[in-house]
Amino acid sequence: MKLKLDLHDIYNRGHDIDRALRGIIDEAVAKKATLVEIIPGKGSGALKKKVLRFLDQKDVKQLYHRVEKDSKNFGRLFVHFRHK
């Protein structure tokens, strides 16, 4: 199962971004999704950095297996999950 989160609509609302990221990570864990695609967009790269900082938090990092930056599309990240 793959989930997708597009952040284009809320790119300038910090609390909404954190809430959306937390929601998609929690949903992936609950539904045992193997992949979450996060689209911060290309822009200046600030939103992508914010997403990566969120994913690097200790309590979040323990929930997923690895993060992959899309080599063909700078504005997209993949978060891979491994469920027991």
Rosetta constraint file for C-alpha pairs under 8 A:
AtomPair CA 1 CA 32 HARMONIC 7.61 0.50
AtomPair CA 1 CA 33 HARMONIC 4.73 0.50
AtomPair CA 1 CA 34 HARMONIC 5.82 0.50
AtomPair CA 1 CA 35 HARMONIC 6.73 0.50
AtomPair CA 2 CA 33 HARMONIC 5.82 0.50
AtomPair CA 2 CA 34 HARMONIC 6.28 0.50
AtomPair CA 2 CA 35 HARMONIC 4.81 0.50
AtomPair CA 2 CA 36 HARMONIC 5.66 0.50
AtomPair CA 2 CA 37 HARMONIC 7.39 0.50
AtomPair CA 3 CA 24 HARMONIC 7.58 0.50
AtomPair CA 3 CA 28 HARMONIC 7.09 0.50
AtomPair CA 3 CA 33 HARMONIC 7.04 0.50
AtomPair CA 3 CA 35 HARMONIC 6.37 0.50
AtomPair CA 3 CA 36 HARMONIC 4.68 0.50
AtomPair CA 3 CA 37 HARMONIC 6.19 0.50
AtomPair CA 4 CA 24 HARMONIC 7.96 0.50
AtomPair CA 4 CA 36 HARMONIC 5.58 0.50
AtomPair CA 4 CA 37 HARMONIC 4.64 0.50
AtomPair CA 4 CA 38 HARMONIC 5.94 0.50
AtomPair CA 4 CA 39 HARMONIC 7.84 0.50
AtomPair CA 5 CA 20 HARMONIC 7.84 0.50
AtomPair CA 5 CA 21 HARMONIC 7.88 0.50
AtomPair CA 5 CA 24 HARMONIC 7.06 0.50
AtomPair CA 5 CA 36 HARMONIC 7.52 0.50
AtomPair CA 5 CA 37 HARMONIC 6.21 0.50
AtomPair CA 5 CA 38 HARMONIC 4.84 0.50
AtomPair CA 5 CA 39 HARMONIC 6.15 0.50
AtomPair CA 6 CA 38 HARMONIC 6.02 0.50
AtomPair CA 6 CA 39 HARMONIC 4.69 0.50
AtomPair CA 6 CA 40 HARMONIC 6.52 0.50
AtomPair CA 7 CA 11 HARMONIC 5.72 0.50
AtomPair CA 7 CA 17 HARMONIC 7.20 0.50
AtomPair CA 7 CA 38 HARMONIC 7.52 0.50
AtomPair CA 7 CA 39 HARMONIC 5.89 0.50
AtomPair CA 7 CA 40 HARMONIC 5.16 0.50
AtomPair CA 7 CA 41 HARMONIC 7.40 0.50
AtomPair CA 8 CA 39 HARMONIC 7.52 0.50
AtomPair CA 8 CA 40 HARMONIC 6.44 0.50
AtomPair CA 8 CA 41 HARMONIC 6.60 0.50
AtomPair CA 10 CA 16 HARMONIC 6.70 0.50
AtomPair CA 10 CA 17 HARMONIC 6.44 0.50
AtomPair CA 11 CA 17 HARMONIC 7.07 0.50
AtomPair CA 11 CA 40 HARMONIC 7.53 0.50
AtomPair CA 11 CA 47 HARMONIC 6.85 0.50
AtomPair CA 13 CA 17 HARMONIC 6.25 0.50
AtomPair CA 14 CA 18 HARMONIC 6.37 0.50
AtomPair CA 15 CA 19 HARMONIC 6.11 0.50
AtomPair CA 16 CA 20 HARMONIC 5.99 0.50
AtomPair CA 17 CA 21 HARMONIC 6.10 0.50
AtomPair CA 18 CA 22 HARMONIC 6.06 0.50
AtomPair CA 18 CA 54 HARMONIC 7.49 0.50
AtomPair CA 19 CA 23 HARMONIC 6.00 0.50
AtomPair CA 20 CA 24 HARMONIC 6.21 0.50
AtomPair CA 21 CA 25 HARMONIC 6.22 0.50
AtomPair CA 21 CA 51 HARMONIC 7.77 0.50
AtomPair CA 21 CA 54 HARMONIC 7.90 0.50
AtomPair CA 22 CA 26 HARMONIC 6.05 0.50
AtomPair CA 23 CA 27 HARMONIC 6.01 0.50
AtomPair CA 24 CA 28 HARMONIC 6.06 0.50
AtomPair CA 24 CA 36 HARMONIC 7.70 0.50
AtomPair CA 25 CA 29 HARMONIC 6.33 0.50
AtomPair CA 25 CA 36 HARMONIC 7.85 0.50
AtomPair CA 25 CA 60 HARMONIC 8.00 0.50
AtomPair CA 25 CA 63 HARMONIC 7.88 0.50
AtomPair CA 26 CA 30 HARMONIC 6.13 0.50
AtomPair CA 27 CA 31 HARMONIC 5.94 0.50
AtomPair CA 28 CA 32 HARMONIC 5.56 0.50
AtomPair CA 28 CA 33 HARMONIC 4.74 0.50
AtomPair CA 28 CA 34 HARMONIC 7.42 0.50
AtomPair CA 28 CA 35 HARMONIC 7.69 0.50
AtomPair CA 28 CA 36 HARMONIC 7.14 0.50
AtomPair CA 28 CA 81 HARMONIC 7.98 0.50
AtomPair CA 29 CA 33 HARMONIC 6.55 0.50
AtomPair CA 29 CA 63 HARMONIC 7.35 0.50
AtomPair CA 29 CA 83 HARMONIC 7.95 0.50
AtomPair CA 32 CA 81 HARMONIC 7.93 0.50
AtomPair CA 32 CA 83 HARMONIC 6.37 0.50
AtomPair CA 33 CA 81 HARMONIC 6.87 0.50
AtomPair CA 34 CA 80 HARMONIC 5.77 0.50
AtomPair CA 34 CA 81 HARMONIC 4.71 0.50
AtomPair CA 34 CA 82 HARMONIC 6.36 0.50
AtomPair CA 34 CA 83 HARMONIC 7.69 0.50
AtomPair CA 35 CA 78 HARMONIC 6.69 0.50
AtomPair CA 35 CA 79 HARMONIC 5.68 0.50
AtomPair CA 35 CA 80 HARMONIC 4.72 0.50
AtomPair CA 35 CA 81 HARMONIC 6.01 0.50
AtomPair CA 36 CA 78 HARMONIC 5.71 0.50
AtomPair CA 36 CA 79 HARMONIC 5.06 0.50
AtomPair CA 36 CA 80 HARMONIC 6.60 0.50
AtomPair CA 37 CA 76 HARMONIC 7.06 0.50
AtomPair CA 37 CA 77 HARMONIC 5.85 0.50
AtomPair CA 37 CA 78 HARMONIC 4.66 0.50
AtomPair CA 37 CA 79 HARMONIC 6.45 0.50
AtomPair CA 38 CA 76 HARMONIC 5.86 0.50
AtomPair CA 38 CA 77 HARMONIC 5.16 0.50
AtomPair CA 38 CA 78 HARMONIC 6.22 0.50
AtomPair CA 38 CA 79 HARMONIC 7.70 0.50
AtomPair CA 39 CA 75 HARMONIC 5.94 0.50
AtomPair CA 39 CA 76 HARMONIC 4.60 0.50
AtomPair CA 39 CA 77 HARMONIC 6.40 0.50
AtomPair CA 40 CA 47 HARMONIC 5.84 0.50
AtomPair CA 40 CA 48 HARMONIC 5.45 0.50
AtomPair CA 40 CA 51 HARMONIC 7.60 0.50
AtomPair CA 40 CA 75 HARMONIC 5.71 0.50
AtomPair CA 40 CA 76 HARMONIC 6.34 0.50
AtomPair CA 40 CA 77 HARMONIC 7.97 0.50
AtomPair CA 41 CA 45 HARMONIC 7.93 0.50
AtomPair CA 41 CA 47 HARMONIC 7.76 0.50
AtomPair CA 41 CA 48 HARMONIC 7.47 0.50
AtomPair CA 41 CA 74 HARMONIC 7.65 0.50
AtomPair CA 41 CA 75 HARMONIC 4.09 0.50
AtomPair CA 41 CA 76 HARMONIC 6.58 0.50
AtomPair CA 42 CA 74 HARMONIC 6.02 0.50
AtomPair CA 42 CA 75 HARMONIC 4.25 0.50
AtomPair CA 42 CA 76 HARMONIC 7.99 0.50
AtomPair CA 43 CA 75 HARMONIC 7.87 0.50
AtomPair CA 45 CA 49 HARMONIC 6.26 0.50
AtomPair CA 46 CA 50 HARMONIC 6.26 0.50
AtomPair CA 47 CA 51 HARMONIC 6.23 0.50
AtomPair CA 48 CA 52 HARMONIC 6.21 0.50
AtomPair CA 48 CA 75 HARMONIC 7.36 0.50
AtomPair CA 49 CA 53 HARMONIC 6.11 0.50
AtomPair CA 50 CA 54 HARMONIC 6.19 0.50
AtomPair CA 51 CA 55 HARMONIC 6.21 0.50
AtomPair CA 52 CA 56 HARMONIC 6.10 0.50
AtomPair CA 53 CA 57 HARMONIC 6.66 0.50
AtomPair CA 54 CA 60 HARMONIC 7.50 0.50
AtomPair CA 55 CA 60 HARMONIC 5.84 0.50
AtomPair CA 55 CA 61 HARMONIC 5.87 0.50
AtomPair CA 56 CA 60 HARMONIC 6.83 0.50
AtomPair CA 56 CA 61 HARMONIC 5.56 0.50
AtomPair CA 57 CA 61 HARMONIC 5.81 0.50
AtomPair CA 58 CA 62 HARMONIC 6.47 0.50
AtomPair CA 59 CA 63 HARMONIC 7.32 0.50
AtomPair CA 60 CA 64 HARMONIC 7.43 0.50
AtomPair CA 61 CA 65 HARMONIC 7.91 0.50
AtomPair CA 63 CA 81 HARMONIC 7.53 0.50
AtomPair CA 64 CA 79 HARMONIC 7.02 0.50
AtomPair CA 64 CA 80 HARMONIC 6.19 0.50
AtomPair CA 64 CA 81 HARMONIC 4.66 0.50
AtomPair CA 64 CA 82 HARMONIC 6.71 0.50
AtomPair CA 65 CA 79 HARMONIC 7.58 0.50
AtomPair CA 65 CA 80 HARMONIC 5.52 0.50
AtomPair CA 65 CA 81 HARMONIC 4.91 0.50
AtomPair CA 65 CA 82 HARMONIC 5.78 0.50
AtomPair CA 66 CA 79 HARMONIC 5.97 0.50
AtomPair CA 66 CA 80 HARMONIC 5.27 0.50
AtomPair CA 66 CA 81 HARMONIC 7.07 0.50
AtomPair CA 67 CA 77 HARMONIC 7.05 0.50
AtomPair CA 67 CA 78 HARMONIC 5.72 0.50
AtomPair CA 67 CA 79 HARMONIC 4.54 0.50
AtomPair CA 67 CA 80 HARMONIC 6.16 0.50
AtomPair CA 68 CA 77 HARMONIC 5.86 0.50
AtomPair CA 68 CA 78 HARMONIC 5.00 0.50
AtomPair CA 68 CA 79 HARMONIC 6.32 0.50
AtomPair CA 68 CA 80 HARMONIC 7.67 0.50
AtomPair CA 69 CA 74 HARMONIC 7.32 0.50
AtomPair CA 69 CA 76 HARMONIC 6.63 0.50
AtomPair CA 69 CA 77 HARMONIC 4.78 0.50
AtomPair CA 69 CA 78 HARMONIC 6.34 0.50
AtomPair CA 70 CA 74 HARMONIC 6.17 0.50
AtomPair CA 70 CA 75 HARMONIC 7.74 0.50
AtomPair CA 70 CA 76 HARMONIC 5.73 0.50
AtomPair CA 70 CA 77 HARMONIC 5.75 0.50
AtomPair CA 70 CA 78 HARMONIC 7.10 0.50
